[in-house]
Structure formats: C-alpha cells, structure tokens
C-alpha cells in the first residue's frame, strides 16, 4: 500500500510491505542516497539520534507508480503525531533537531532539501527526522532551499507563541503548510515586532516575498539560482539555531492552578495509583495505552511502567509542556505527551482529505484512563453522560474511569455558572450505561464523592 501523504516527493515514494516502511527511490534519488551513505553522513545522523534508523533492502517489490531504482527501509516510530499536537517545547526541540541535522550534513557537503515539521516524529521524547531521503547534495556553495519552509513550519509558530503569547496549536491544526511568515508579520504588532529575529526572519522575508510576487519570470529565475558559500549557509543556520533555542513560551496556562486546586494527596492518590496499576497489569494487550486529561502526568507515568508506549493527552499546552520536560528529564522514552482536545481531536486533512490522518486513526490504544475528566465534559461542557460513555468504550477495550459525583466540590464549582439545564448525571446512570455498553470489572470509592471504575468493552 502506498502512503497517501508521500505523493509530494515523486523521487521517493513511501509504501508499506508486510508491515514494513519502505521508500522506493528514482535513479536520481538513488544516486544521491548512495553518495550520502558513502560519506557516512547518514550513519552520523542516525548515531546522533536525529534521523530514524534506515537501511537499504532488496527483498521488496514496489507497487505500481512507485520508483524502484533502490529501496530504503526505515524503523517504525510507534506513534505518529503532528505539529499542531505538540507543545511549545516539543516544536522547539523538533526545530532544533532539524537545524542540527543540516549542520551535520553540511560538514560532508550535503543538506536537507526539506524542512517540513511533518518530517519529524517523536520517538518518546526524542524528535527524529523520518524523511531519510531528504539528504541532498550541496557541495561548496549553494542555497538553503528549505529556509522558507523552516520558517513557516517552525520559526513562525514558535515566534507567535513566544512574542505574542498566542498558542500555535489551533493555528496549525488542519494545515499542511505551517503558519506562513506573511501571516505572522501581520500578527506581530507593536512591541511584539521588536523582539529578536523579527526584523530578519519576519519583516525582511515578508518584504522579499511581496517583491518576488511582482518580479517577472526571468528575474524570479535569477533569484532562484542565487548561490552562497557553504560557510555562509552554515553561519546562517547556526544563528537561526541560537535564536530558536532562546525562544520561550509566553502563552497562558491553567494547569498549575488546577494542580493546586485539586491536589493528589495522601491515601487518595495512593488508592488511585494502586487501582490503575492493578487494572493495567491485567490488560490483555500491553502495546499502547492512552491517558486522557493527563495534566502533569502522574498517572501517565504509572502507565509507562506497564505498557510499551503511553500517549498522554491534555488540551492545556502548558500541562503537556510540563509533562514533556519531566518525562525527558526522567528518560521515559516510552511516553509521548500531546496537546489534544478530546472533544475536538485532530481530523483528517490535507490533499483530498487523506494526506494526514485523524488522531483516532493514528492512536488506537487497548487501554485508557479517564481520571477527573468525565465531570468536566458533562458538567463543564454540557456533553451528555451517554455520549461520554460511548466514547470511552469506543476508544479502548479496557478503561479506568474516575466518576466524580455532582455533589463533589469541584463538580459544583464547574457547574455553578451554567444557566441551562444539564442532561441527567449521577453515579446510578453511570453504572447503568457502563453495564449496557460493557461490564464493570471492579470499582473503588476513593472518597465520599469519587469512585474509580475498571470498565471492559462487551
């Protein structure tokens, strides 16, 4: 089967062969790939953890329409995620990895011809470039043709959040072209436009793009043939790398306040943790688990003790940033935190609606936890309990759910400002729905208003 999202590079189409990920190369691409491998640059990028492991193979047959001068197989990254699902620190790490890979390639006379954020996946907390045939010849002079793409995919959204305090996730969702630098130029007004790098990468580039549109064809061709010494390109990338590494998010986050308002303390936390551990240890499939509403990741980390991979999602990017930092520091390489709103997860998008797949297509766990989530959905957002329960049983075979009764202090706080009448919500209705959709394997009251349930799909 041919990968739907690989049609943009006809020189190296991706296809699947018995569960393996393979790229079929054109004669030109095969020649460039062989030259890069002969210099050792591919091995160096893999050894540095920047490029996913890959190797030449000759035991596959290309589907119709796929070039076949050579075949390169890549190691499968277990969870596919998209830039709109990353936190600020994750996007910054991916940008830094892309720039570092360019610097290493340039040492051997090569460069990355693409700088799409979709070419990077997180293997746990480590960003890895998956476009293994993006390494292209450069020589002693040339131009970084992917600079504009790098700006749109990485620098522009990072600057938006760092300098304007606007989270980039909603701006990137459903877009395959990143955030055009011209759009950022219009968004960075007043003092926001005085920050480091804005004049060089935003104002100047926007002006050049406007000028380029008014040029005749001959003039545009001459500009496209501009060549710079390799040292000059290296210096440009180094300066850009320093700029990226210095960017910090200025967007607001509510996760810290929530952690303080509803702390996990003493016996309650230990009882919840023990309940999750018991349920997880009995799961039939230990490949992938999902923690919905992960927040700071207390229980995401517990799941990582039992499953090969764990995806922790939260709609607060600040919480995901904190979880990413702690997981990275603890070297929890099986944990992937993502910014996902479970009420509006990433849909299919791109060319013909199939170039990029939905979150639920890409992440299909056998086990999921929904701790302190259901009451937010029902009492805070007005989603009927029946709908929430249907989603819980739809997403995974096993689920650990914390039901918070309507008289709970946090539940009362959430629903205090609602004027309209909510759909029926109670522990009795919860259990009736659970038994109609599946079964309650076990339950435990951890307080007077909170009960843990282990649910199993029928």
N, C-alpha and C positions, 0 to 999 in steps of 0.2 A: 504494500500500500504506500502511495506517495504522500508525504507530509504536505498538507494543504498550504501551510504557511511558508513553504520554501520556494515558491514559484518566482520570487523576485530576483533570484540568482540562478539563471538558466545554466551557468557554468558548473554548478554544484548543487544538484537536487537531492533532497533528503527522502529516503524511503525506509520502510520497515521490512525486515526479513526475519521471520521466525522470532519476533520479539526483539531483534537487534536493530540498532540505529545505524544506518549506513548512508554515506554520501556518494553519489555517482558523479565523477568528475569528467569534464570535457578534456580534450587533448591539451588545450592551453592551461587549464586549471591543474591538470595532472603534472604538466611540466613545471609549473611554479611550485606546486606542492613538493615535488621531488627535490627541487633546488633548495627549498627551505629545510627539508629533512636532512639533506646532505650537509648543511651548515650547522646542524644541531639546534637551531633556534626553536623548533617545535618541542624537542625534549626539554630545553631550558624553560620554556613557558609552562610545560606540564609540571616540571620539578618545582617550580615556584608556586604552584597551585593556582595559576592564573588561567590556564587553558585545561579543559576537561581532557582526560586521558583518551588517546586515539591512536589508531594503528592501521596500516594497510592490510587489506584482505583480498583474497582472490577466489573465495568459495561461495560467492553470491551471484545472482543474475538480476540485472536491472529491469524494472518494469518498463513498459513501452513509454517513450518520451523522456526517459532519464539517460543522461550521458553515461558512457561506460568505459572511458579510457583508463580509469583507475577507480578503486573503491576504498573509502576510508571509513572504518567503523569507530564509533565513539562510545565511551562508557555512559550508561544511562544515569541521569540525575533523577533521583526518585520523585521529587515534587517540582512540577512546573509552575512558576509564578510569574506575574507580570509587573512592570514598574509601578502601575497605579496601586499595587497591593503591597508595596514596600514602604517602610518608614523612612524618615529623612536620613538617618544614619546608614540604612541599607542602600539607598540610592547613592549616597556619597561613597560608600565602600565599592559599589559597582563601578562608579565613575573612576575612582582611584585605580581600581584593577585594570580598567580599560586603558588608562593613560600609562600605567606601569608596563603593561604588555607592549604598548607601542614603543616605549623607550628600550626595552629589551630587544625587540625585533629590529629596531634601527641600528643597534650595535652590530648586527650581522647583515645590514643592507636591505632589511625588509621593513614593512609597516602594515598595520591593519587597514584594509581598504574600506571597512565598515566600522561604525561606532554606534550601532543601534543598541538601546538598552535591552531590547528583546533578545539580543545575542548573549545575554548574561543570565545565568540561573544561580540560585543559592543552593549549594550543597551543604545543608545545615546552615551555619552562619558564614560560610565562605563563598564569596562570589566567584563563579568560574565562567569563562567565555566558552560557549558551546559551538560557535561558528568556527570550526577548526580549519576551514579552508579560506578564512578571511585574511590570512597572512599573505601579503603580496610583495613583489619586488619593488625596491626603491632605489638602490644604488647610492651614488654620492650626492645626488641632487634630485629634487622633485618637489612635490607639494603634498601636504596632508589633506587629501581629498575628503576625508571623513570629518574634518573640523566642524563644518556646518551641522552635520548630523549629531555630532557630540554635543554641540551647544543646545540644539533643540531637545535632545533626549535626556541630557544630564544637567548641563550648566543652567539652562533656563529654569527648569522646575526647582532646582536647588536654590538658585538666587531668589525665586519668587517667595519661597518659604523663609529663607534667611533674611531677606531685606524688606519684604512686605508683610511677613507674618501670616501669609495665606497658605494653608496646606495644599500641596500639589496633587494629592491623590484624585480628587474629583475633577481636576483639570486634565488629568491624563487618562481617566477611565474612558474606554471606548475609542482611544486614538492610537493609531499606529505610527504617527509622525512626531510624537512628543509634543512639546509646547514651543511653537515657532518663536524665535527670538524677537521677531517683529511684534508679536503679541505681548511679550514680556516688556518690550520697550514702551508700550502704551500703558502698561500696568505700574511700572516703576516711576511714580511721580513724586515731586517734592524732594524731601531729604532721602527717600529711598533710592533716588537716582544718583546719589553722591557716594555710594559705597564702592569699595574696592572692586575693580574689574568691570564695572558697569559701562564706563566710557569705552573701554577697549573691546569688550565682547558683546555689548548690547547696543549702545548708541552708534558706534562706528560701523559695526556689522549691519545694523538696520539701514544706515545711510547707504552703505555699499550695495545692499540688496535693492534698495529703491533705485539707485543709479543704474544697477545692472539691468533692471527691467526696461529702462529707457534706451539701452545701447542697441545698436544694430547687430546683426548676426556676426559680422566679421570681427567687431570689437569684442563681443562676448567670447568668440573663439580664441582670440588672443589672450584674454584674461584667463581662460581655462587652461592655457598652455604655459602659464607662469611657472617658473622653477626656482627653488631656493636651495642653497647648500644644505647638506644633511645636518650640519652643526646648528644652523639657524632653526631648522624644524625641531631639533632636539631641545633647543633652548625655549622655544615657544611652548612645547608640551610640558617641560619642567615648570615653567611659570604657571601654566594652567593647572598643573597638579598641585602646586603650592597653594593656589587660590582655592581649589576645591577642598583641600584638606583643612583649610581655615574657616570654612563655612559652618555655621551653627544655626539650628532651627530657632525661630522666634515665634512660632505658632503656639497658640494657647492649647492647654491640655487639661482635662478634668480628672484624669486617672489618679493623680496624687491625692486630690481632695476626697475622692471616693474611697481610696485605701484608708484614709484617716477616719472617714465617717463610718465605714463598716469594716473594722479590722478583723483579721482572723486571729483569734486569741485562744490560748489555753486549750481546754478539753474539746471545745467545739471544733477547732481546726484539726486537732489530732484525730477526732472521731471521723471527720470528713475525709481526712487523708487515709485513714485505715480502710474506710468504706471503698474509696476509689481504688486503693491498692488491691483489695480483695476481688473487686469486680474485674479489674484489669488483668490480674493474674489468671483468671478463669476464662479469658477471651479465647475464642476458637482460632482467630487469626490475629497474629501479633505483628503484622507488617506496618499498618498505618493507623494512627489514632488522631482524633481531632478534638481540640479544646475550644469550645465556643464561648466567647466572652472571657478570654484568657487573662485580661488585665495584666497584673505584674507577673503572672506565670507561675504562681505557687503550685497549682495542680498540673500545669503543662509539664513542669519538671518532674513531677511524680510519674506522669505517664511515660516520660522518656526513660524511666527505669525498666519499663516492661515492653515497650514497642520498638521496632526497628527505626521508625520515624514518627515524629509527632508534629502536627501543624497546630500552632496556637493562634487563634484569630481574635481580633478586637476591632471595634470601629473607632477607637481612640488611638491615633497615630503615636501620641506621647507614651501610651502604655506599651505599644509594640516596640517603640524605640528603647524603652527601659528593659523590656524582656530580651530584645536583641543584644543589648550591651551585657546583661548579666549572663546570658547563655554563651556569648562569645568569650567572656572572661572565664567562665567555668568549663569552656571547651566542650559544650554539649552539642556535638556536631550532628546529632540526630534530630535536633529541634529547629523548626522553621517557623518564626513568627511572621504573621502577615496582617496587613490592615484590610479587614473585610467587614462590611456591614451585613450581617446575616439576613437582614430584611431586604437587602438590595445588593447581592453579590455580583461580581463581575459577570456580565453576559457574554455571549459570542459576539465578535465584532471583526472589523476588517473587511477585506475584499470578499464580496458575496456572502458575508456573514459567517464565513468558515475559516478565515485566515487565523483567527485567535479563538480558542475555545473557552467555554464558561468555567467558572471556578468549580462548580459541581461536577463538570465533566472531568476536570483535572485532578480533583481531590475527592476520592471515594473511600472513606475510612470504614473499617469494620467496627470501630468502637469510638464513641464520642462522649464528652462530658458537657453538661449544661448546668453549670453551678452559678447560682444567683443571676440567672438570665431570664427565666420564664416570666417572672413578675414584671420585669422591665418591658418585655414585649407585650404582655397582656394589659397591665395597669398603666404603663407609661405611654405605649404607642397605640393601645386600643385594638390589638390583634386578638381575635377570639382564641380562647384556650384550645378549642378543637383544631384550629389551623396550626397552632404551635405544635401540638402533639403530633399532627400528621407529618409535619416537617421533621420532627425528632425521629420518628420511626422510618421516615423516607431516607434519611441521610446515612444511618448506620444500623447494623444488626443489633448491637449492644449499645446501651446508653445509660449513663449515670446522670440523673436529673435531681437538682435541688428544688423542691417546691416550697415557696415562701407564702405563707398564709396571708390573706388580705388584712388581718389584724396586726401583722408584723410592723414594727416602727418604720422600716424602710419602705415597705409596701404602702403604708398610709401616707408617707411623705411623697412618694411618687405620684399617687393618685389624688392628692389633695387639691390640685388646681384644675382637675378635669371637670368640665361643666356637663358634658353629655354622659348618658348612662352607658356603662360598660357591659359587655357580654358577660354572662354568668361565669364566676371564677371562684372555685373552692377546692379544698382537698378531696371532697367526695367526687366532684366532677372530674378532677384529675385522674383519680383511680378508675373511675368508670371508663374514661377514654383510653387509659392505658390497657385495661383488660379487653377492650373491644378491638384494639389495634395489635395487641400482642399479649405480653404477660409481665406481671411484676415478679421478678425473681427474688428480690429482697428489698427491705426498706428499714430505715433507722431514723428515729427522731433525734436530732442533734440539739434542739431547743424546743421551747413551747410553741414556736411558730414556724420552724423549719424542719423539713423531713427530706432525707436522702432516699432516692429510689434507684434500683438497678432494673432497667426495663429491657426486655428482649422481644425482638420482632417475631410475629407469628410465622 
